[in-house]
Amino acid sequence: MILVTGAGGKTGNAVLRALVAKSVDAHAFVRTEAHIAAIKALGVPRITVGSMADLTALRRAAKAARAVYHICPNVSPFELDFAQAAITTAADSGVRRFVFHSVLHPQVEAMPHHWAKMRVEEALFLSDLDVTILQPAVYMQNILALWPGIVQEGVFRVPYPIQTRLSLVDLDDVAQTAALVLTEPGHVGATYELIGTKPLSQVEIAETLGRALGRSVRVEAETIETWRLRARASGLGDYQCDVLAKMFRYYADNGLVGNPNVLRWLLGRPPTTLVEFAVRAAASQASRLSGKAT
């Protein structure tokens, strides 16, 4: 059995789906009972509800586990504390295999949530666990939060210059890689950067989305202040807004770029392209609209 922490979010759900697809017994650790129905619908009946700071709940979930896949809630101020609790739980429970969901370029101190993941990686290096670290690039799925504006207005809005270059990755490719390193030998001690595309400017991303949708899509840079107002209105807290604003400023100055070769090698196929993702997203939206119409 493989324990997946932070299983209630989109990353955790994707990893659970990938494990179920490989007929792997998984146990989901989630923060609230609100996640239970959706996770059971994925085919995962084993679910523990609790805080990542609760060692008793973590130990209960880790019972009979042979591996841990640790995902911290996104932009959490408690990244290192939660990871240390997971590391302690694995060690105390006799679970030697530990895979950490990190991020591309955690070495960058200017992005505090990236830097926090570097501190977690350091803690793992000091542990006696059999560790693998995955460092994914920006998810293509993040674009879905902007989908209404892209489809309805033909505008792709970003809080950094339109020339900013980012490498992207499909979350489903990341999840398949997670399932692979958790279930196949030969990955202990490895740190893998997971990148799906060459560095793309925001103009190139908008043009690619337009081709997939069969319509014109232009990119529009908005100020961080404008983004912050929307983010706060959607329920994002001050800490998360501040940290993400620092990330956007770093993007503006440096981008976030990597190389797809490692992911191609791990998957044994080319990573999903942005065009393939956009076509899939458009088809999914069309299917949802069709379902509502009937």
Contacts in CASP RR format, 6 or more apart in sequence:
PFRMAT RR
TARGET T0000
AUTHOR 0000-0000-0000
METHOD contacts of the structure
MODEL  1
MILVTGAGGKTGNAVLRALVAKSVDAHAFVRTEAHIAAIKALGVPRITVG
SMADLTALRRAAKAARAVYHICPNVSPFELDFAQAAITTAADSGVRRFVF
HSVLHPQVEAMPHHWAKMRVEEALFLSDLDVTILQPAVYMQNILALWPGI
VQEGVFRVPYPIQTRLSLVDLDDVAQTAALVLTEPGHVGATYELIGTKPL
SQVEIAETLGRALGRSVRVEAETIETWRLRARASGLGDYQCDVLAKMFRY
YADNGLVGNPNVLRWLLGRPPTTLVEFAVRAAASQASRLSGKAT
1 25 0 8 1.000
1 26 0 8 1.000
1 27 0 8 1.000
1 46 0 8 1.000
1 64 0 8 1.000
1 65 0 8 1.000
1 66 0 8 1.000
2 19 0 8 1.000
2 24 0 8 1.000
2 25 0 8 1.000
2 26 0 8 1.000
2 27 0 8 1.000
2 65 0 8 1.000
2 66 0 8 1.000
2 67 0 8 1.000
2 68 0 8 1.000
2 69 0 8 1.000
2 182 0 8 1.000
3 26 0 8 1.000
3 27 0 8 1.000
3 29 0 8 1.000
3 61 0 8 1.000
3 62 0 8 1.000
3 65 0 8 1.000
3 67 0 8 1.000
3 68 0 8 1.000
3 69 0 8 1.000
3 95 0 8 1.000
4 12 0 8 1.000
4 15 0 8 1.000
4 16 0 8 1.000
4 19 0 8 1.000
4 26 0 8 1.000
4 27 0 8 1.000
4 28 0 8 1.000
4 29 0 8 1.000
4 68 0 8 1.000
4 69 0 8 1.000
4 71 0 8 1.000
5 29 0 8 1.000
5 52 0 8 1.000
5 58 0 8 1.000
5 61 0 8 1.000
5 68 0 8 1.000
5 69 0 8 1.000
5 70 0 8 1.000
5 71 0 8 1.000
5 72 0 8 1.000
5 82 0 8 1.000
5 86 0 8 1.000
6 12 0 8 1.000
6 28 0 8 1.000
6 29 0 8 1.000
6 30 0 8 1.000
6 31 0 8 1.000
6 52 0 8 1.000
6 70 0 8 1.000
6 71 0 8 1.000
6 72 0 8 1.000
6 73 0 8 1.000
7 13 0 8 1.000
7 15 0 8 1.000
7 16 0 8 1.000
7 28 0 8 1.000
7 29 0 8 1.000
7 30 0 8 1.000
7 35 0 8 1.000
7 39 0 8 1.000
7 44 0 8 1.000
7 47 0 8 1.000
7 71 0 8 1.000
8 28 0 8 1.000
8 30 0 8 1.000
8 31 0 8 1.000
8 35 0 8 1.000
8 38 0 8 1.000
8 39 0 8 1.000
9 35 0 8 1.000
9 71 0 8 1.000
10 139 0 8 1.000
10 141 0 8 1.000
10 171 0 8 1.000
11 71 0 8 1.000
11 101 0 8 1.000
11 171 0 8 1.000
11 174 0 8 1.000
11 175 0 8 1.000
12 28 0 8 1.000
12 71 0 8 1.000
12 175 0 8 1.000
13 38 0 8 1.000
13 39 0 8 1.000
13 42 0 8 1.000
14 171 0 8 1.000
14 172 0 8 1.000
14 174 0 8 1.000
14 175 0 8 1.000
15 69 0 8 1.000
15 71 0 8 1.000
15 101 0 8 1.000
15 175 0 8 1.000
15 178 0 8 1.000
15 179 0 8 1.000
16 26 0 8 1.000
16 28 0 8 1.000
16 39 0 8 1.000
16 42 0 8 1.000
16 43 0 8 1.000
16 44 0 8 1.000
17 42 0 8 1.000
17 175 0 8 1.000
18 172 0 8 1.000
18 175 0 8 1.000
18 176 0 8 1.000
18 178 0 8 1.000
18 179 0 8 1.000
19 26 0 8 1.000
19 179 0 8 1.000
19 182 0 8 1.000
19 183 0 8 1.000
20 26 0 8 1.000
20 42 0 8 1.000
20 43 0 8 1.000
20 44 0 8 1.000
21 179 0 8 1.000
22 179 0 8 1.000
22 183 0 8 1.000
24 179 0 8 1.000
24 182 0 8 1.000
24 183 0 8 1.000
25 46 0 8 1.000
26 44 0 8 1.000
26 46 0 8 1.000
27 44 0 8 1.000
27 46 0 8 1.000
27 47 0 8 1.000
27 48 0 8 1.000
27 61 0 8 1.000
27 65 0 8 1.000
28 35 0 8 1.000
28 39 0 8 1.000
28 44 0 8 1.000
28 46 0 8 1.000
28 47 0 8 1.000
28 48 0 8 1.000
29 47 0 8 1.000
29 48 0 8 1.000
29 50 0 8 1.000
29 52 0 8 1.000
29 57 0 8 1.000
29 58 0 8 1.000
29 61 0 8 1.000
30 36 0 8 1.000
30 39 0 8 1.000
30 47 0 8 1.000
30 48 0 8 1.000
30 49 0 8 1.000
30 50 0 8 1.000
31 49 0 8 1.000
31 50 0 8 1.000
31 51 0 8 1.000
31 52 0 8 1.000
31 73 0 8 1.000
32 49 0 8 1.000
33 49 0 8 1.000
35 47 0 8 1.000
35 49 0 8 1.000
36 47 0 8 1.000
36 49 0 8 1.000
39 47 0 8 1.000
40 47 0 8 1.000
48 57 0 8 1.000
48 60 0 8 1.000
48 61 0 8 1.000
49 57 0 8 1.000
50 57 0 8 1.000
51 57 0 8 1.000
52 58 0 8 1.000
52 72 0 8 1.000
52 73 0 8 1.000
52 78 0 8 1.000
52 82 0 8 1.000
52 85 0 8 1.000
52 86 0 8 1.000
53 78 0 8 1.000
53 81 0 8 1.000
53 82 0 8 1.000
53 85 0 8 1.000
54 85 0 8 1.000
55 85 0 8 1.000
55 88 0 8 1.000
55 89 0 8 1.000
58 85 0 8 1.000
58 86 0 8 1.000
58 89 0 8 1.000
59 89 0 8 1.000
59 92 0 8 1.000
59 93 0 8 1.000
62 68 0 8 1.000
62 89 0 8 1.000
62 90 0 8 1.000
62 93 0 8 1.000
62 95 0 8 1.000
63 93 0 8 1.000
65 93 0 8 1.000
65 95 0 8 1.000
66 95 0 8 1.000
66 97 0 8 1.000
67 95 0 8 1.000
67 97 0 8 1.000
67 98 0 8 1.000
67 99 0 8 1.000
67 182 0 8 1.000
68 86 0 8 1.000
68 89 0 8 1.000
68 90 0 8 1.000
68 95 0 8 1.000
68 97 0 8 1.000
68 98 0 8 1.000
68 99 0 8 1.000
69 99 0 8 1.000
69 101 0 8 1.000
69 178 0 8 1.000
69 182 0 8 1.000
70 83 0 8 1.000
70 86 0 8 1.000
70 98 0 8 1.000
70 99 0 8 1.000
70 100 0 8 1.000
70 101 0 8 1.000
71 101 0 8 1.000
72 78 0 8 1.000
72 79 0 8 1.000
72 82 0 8 1.000
72 83 0 8 1.000
72 101 0 8 1.000
72 117 0 8 1.000
72 120 0 8 1.000
73 82 0 8 1.000
74 113 0 8 1.000
74 240 0 8 1.000
75 113 0 8 1.000
75 239 0 8 1.000
75 240 0 8 1.000
75 243 0 8 1.000
75 244 0 8 1.000
76 82 0 8 1.000
76 113 0 8 1.000
77 239 0 8 1.000
79 113 0 8 1.000
79 116 0 8 1.000
79 117 0 8 1.000
79 119 0 8 1.000
79 120 0 8 1.000
80 116 0 8 1.000
80 119 0 8 1.000
80 120 0 8 1.000
80 123 0 8 1.000
83 100 0 8 1.000
83 120 0 8 1.000
83 123 0 8 1.000
83 124 0 8 1.000
84 123 0 8 1.000
86 98 0 8 1.000
87 98 0 8 1.000
87 123 0 8 1.000
87 124 0 8 1.000
87 127 0 8 1.000
87 129 0 8 1.000
89 95 0 8 1.000
90 96 0 8 1.000
90 98 0 8 1.000
90 129 0 8 1.000
91 127 0 8 1.000
91 128 0 8 1.000
91 129 0 8 1.000
95 129 0 8 1.000
96 128 0 8 1.000
96 129 0 8 1.000
96 130 0 8 1.000
97 129 0 8 1.000
97 130 0 8 1.000
97 182 0 8 1.000
97 188 0 8 1.000
98 124 0 8 1.000
98 127 0 8 1.000
98 129 0 8 1.000
98 130 0 8 1.000
98 131 0 8 1.000
98 132 0 8 1.000
99 131 0 8 1.000
99 132 0 8 1.000
99 133 0 8 1.000
99 134 0 8 1.000
99 178 0 8 1.000
99 181 0 8 1.000
99 182 0 8 1.000
100 120 0 8 1.000
100 121 0 8 1.000
100 124 0 8 1.000
100 131 0 8 1.000
100 132 0 8 1.000
100 133 0 8 1.000
100 134 0 8 1.000
101 134 0 8 1.000
101 136 0 8 1.000
101 178 0 8 1.000
102 117 0 8 1.000
102 118 0 8 1.000
102 120 0 8 1.000
102 121 0 8 1.000
102 133 0 8 1.000
102 134 0 8 1.000
102 135 0 8 1.000
102 136 0 8 1.000
103 113 0 8 1.000
103 114 0 8 1.000
103 117 0 8 1.000
103 135 0 8 1.000
103 136 0 8 1.000
104 135 0 8 1.000
104 136 0 8 1.000
104 137 0 8 1.000
104 138 0 8 1.000
104 167 0 8 1.000
104 193 0 8 1.000
104 194 0 8 1.000
104 195 0 8 1.000
104 256 0 8 1.000
104 258 0 8 1.000
105 111 0 8 1.000
105 114 0 8 1.000
105 135 0 8 1.000
105 256 0 8 1.000
106 114 0 8 1.000
106 115 0 8 1.000
106 117 0 8 1.000
106 118 0 8 1.000
106 121 0 8 1.000
106 135 0 8 1.000
107 114 0 8 1.000
107 115 0 8 1.000
107 118 0 8 1.000
108 114 0 8 1.000
108 115 0 8 1.000
108 250 0 8 1.000
109 115 0 8 1.000
110 246 0 8 1.000
110 249 0 8 1.000
110 250 0 8 1.000
111 243 0 8 1.000
111 246 0 8 1.000
111 247 0 8 1.000
111 250 0 8 1.000
112 243 0 8 1.000
112 246 0 8 1.000
113 243 0 8 1.000
113 247 0 8 1.000
114 247 0 8 1.000
121 133 0 8 1.000
121 191 0 8 1.000
124 131 0 8 1.000
124 133 0 8 1.000
125 131 0 8 1.000
130 188 0 8 1.000
130 189 0 8 1.000
131 188 0 8 1.000
131 189 0 8 1.000
132 181 0 8 1.000
132 187 0 8 1.000
132 188 0 8 1.000
132 189 0 8 1.000
132 190 0 8 1.000
132 191 0 8 1.000
132 192 0 8 1.000
133 190 0 8 1.000
133 191 0 8 1.000
133 192 0 8 1.000
134 174 0 8 1.000
134 177 0 8 1.000
134 178 0 8 1.000
134 181 0 8 1.000
134 192 0 8 1.000
134 194 0 8 1.000
135 191 0 8 1.000
135 192 0 8 1.000
135 193 0 8 1.000
135 194 0 8 1.000
136 169 0 8 1.000
136 171 0 8 1.000
136 174 0 8 1.000
136 194 0 8 1.000
136 195 0 8 1.000
137 166 0 8 1.000
137 167 0 8 1.000
137 168 0 8 1.000
137 169 0 8 1.000
137 193 0 8 1.000
137 194 0 8 1.000
137 195 0 8 1.000
137 196 0 8 1.000
137 197 0 8 1.000
137 256 0 8 1.000
137 258 0 8 1.000
138 166 0 8 1.000
138 167 0 8 1.000
138 168 0 8 1.000
138 169 0 8 1.000
138 256 0 8 1.000
139 168 0 8 1.000
139 169 0 8 1.000
139 170 0 8 1.000
139 171 0 8 1.000
139 174 0 8 1.000
140 168 0 8 1.000
140 169 0 8 1.000
140 170 0 8 1.000
140 171 0 8 1.000
140 272 0 8 1.000
140 274 0 8 1.000
140 277 0 8 1.000
141 170 0 8 1.000
141 171 0 8 1.000
143 150 0 8 1.000
143 156 0 8 1.000
143 205 0 8 1.000
143 209 0 8 1.000
143 278 0 8 1.000
143 281 0 8 1.000
144 281 0 8 1.000
146 156 0 8 1.000
146 157 0 8 1.000
147 281 0 8 1.000
147 285 0 8 1.000
149 155 0 8 1.000
149 156 0 8 1.000
149 157 0 8 1.000
150 156 0 8 1.000
150 209 0 8 1.000
150 213 0 8 1.000
150 217 0 8 1.000
151 213 0 8 1.000
151 282 0 8 1.000
151 285 0 8 1.000
154 210 0 8 1.000
154 215 0 8 1.000
154 216 0 8 1.000
154 217 0 8 1.000
154 218 0 8 1.000
155 217 0 8 1.000
155 218 0 8 1.000
155 219 0 8 1.000
155 220 0 8 1.000
156 202 0 8 1.000
156 205 0 8 1.000
156 206 0 8 1.000
156 209 0 8 1.000
156 217 0 8 1.000
156 218 0 8 1.000
156 219 0 8 1.000
156 220 0 8 1.000
157 219 0 8 1.000
157 220 0 8 1.000
157 221 0 8 1.000
157 222 0 8 1.000
158 164 0 8 1.000
158 202 0 8 1.000
158 219 0 8 1.000
158 220 0 8 1.000
158 221 0 8 1.000
158 222 0 8 1.000
159 221 0 8 1.000
159 222 0 8 1.000
159 223 0 8 1.000
159 224 0 8 1.000
159 226 0 8 1.000
159 227 0 8 1.000
159 245 0 8 1.000
159 248 0 8 1.000
160 202 0 8 1.000
160 221 0 8 1.000
160 248 0 8 1.000
160 249 0 8 1.000
160 251 0 8 1.000
160 252 0 8 1.000
161 202 0 8 1.000
161 221 0 8 1.000
161 252 0 8 1.000
162 201 0 8 1.000
162 202 0 8 1.000
162 203 0 8 1.000
162 219 0 8 1.000
162 220 0 8 1.000
162 221 0 8 1.000
163 201 0 8 1.000
163 202 0 8 1.000
163 203 0 8 1.000
164 201 0 8 1.000
164 202 0 8 1.000
164 251 0 8 1.000
164 252 0 8 1.000
164 255 0 8 1.000
165 199 0 8 1.000
165 200 0 8 1.000
165 201 0 8 1.000
165 255 0 8 1.000
165 257 0 8 1.000
166 199 0 8 1.000
166 200 0 8 1.000
166 202 0 8 1.000
166 205 0 8 1.000
166 251 0 8 1.000
166 255 0 8 1.000
166 256 0 8 1.000
166 257 0 8 1.000
167 195 0 8 1.000
167 196 0 8 1.000
167 197 0 8 1.000
167 198 0 8 1.000
167 199 0 8 1.000
167 200 0 8 1.000
167 256 0 8 1.000
167 257 0 8 1.000
167 258 0 8 1.000
167 259 0 8 1.000
167 260 0 8 1.000
168 195 0 8 1.000
168 196 0 8 1.000
168 197 0 8 1.000
168 200 0 8 1.000
168 205 0 8 1.000
168 274 0 8 1.000
169 194 0 8 1.000
169 195 0 8 1.000
169 196 0 8 1.000
169 197 0 8 1.000
169 263 0 8 1.000
169 271 0 8 1.000
170 196 0 8 1.000
170 271 0 8 1.000
170 272 0 8 1.000
170 276 0 8 1.000
170 277 0 8 1.000
172 272 0 8 1.000
173 194 0 8 1.000
173 196 0 8 1.000
173 263 0 8 1.000
173 267 0 8 1.000
173 271 0 8 1.000
173 272 0 8 1.000
174 194 0 8 1.000
176 267 0 8 1.000
177 192 0 8 1.000
177 194 0 8 1.000
177 263 0 8 1.000
177 266 0 8 1.000
177 267 0 8 1.000
180 187 0 8 1.000
180 266 0 8 1.000
180 267 0 8 1.000
181 187 0 8 1.000
181 190 0 8 1.000
181 192 0 8 1.000
181 266 0 8 1.000
192 262 0 8 1.000
192 263 0 8 1.000
192 266 0 8 1.000
193 258 0 8 1.000
193 259 0 8 1.000
193 262 0 8 1.000
193 263 0 8 1.000
194 262 0 8 1.000
194 263 0 8 1.000
194 266 0 8 1.000
195 258 0 8 1.000
195 259 0 8 1.000
195 260 0 8 1.000
195 262 0 8 1.000
195 263 0 8 1.000
195 271 0 8 1.000
196 260 0 8 1.000
196 263 0 8 1.000
196 271 0 8 1.000
196 272 0 8 1.000
196 273 0 8 1.000
197 260 0 8 1.000
197 271 0 8 1.000
197 273 0 8 1.000
197 274 0 8 1.000
198 260 0 8 1.000
199 255 0 8 1.000
199 257 0 8 1.000
199 258 0 8 1.000
200 208 0 8 1.000
200 274 0 8 1.000
202 219 0 8 1.000
202 221 0 8 1.000
203 219 0 8 1.000
205 219 0 8 1.000
205 274 0 8 1.000
206 217 0 8 1.000
206 218 0 8 1.000
206 219 0 8 1.000
207 217 0 8 1.000
208 274 0 8 1.000
208 275 0 8 1.000
208 278 0 8 1.000
209 217 0 8 1.000
209 274 0 8 1.000
209 278 0 8 1.000
210 216 0 8 1.000
210 217 0 8 1.000
210 278 0 8 1.000
211 275 0 8 1.000
211 278 0 8 1.000
212 275 0 8 1.000
212 278 0 8 1.000
212 279 0 8 1.000
212 281 0 8 1.000
212 282 0 8 1.000
213 278 0 8 1.000
213 282 0 8 1.000
224 245 0 8 1.000
224 248 0 8 1.000
224 249 0 8 1.000
227 245 0 8 1.000
227 248 0 8 1.000
228 241 0 8 1.000
228 245 0 8 1.000
231 237 0 8 1.000
231 240 0 8 1.000
231 241 0 8 1.000
231 244 0 8 1.000
232 238 0 8 1.000
232 241 0 8 1.000
236 244 0 8 1.000
250 256 0 8 1.000
260 270 0 8 1.000
260 271 0 8 1.000
263 271 0 8 1.000
264 270 0 8 1.000
264 271 0 8 1.000
END
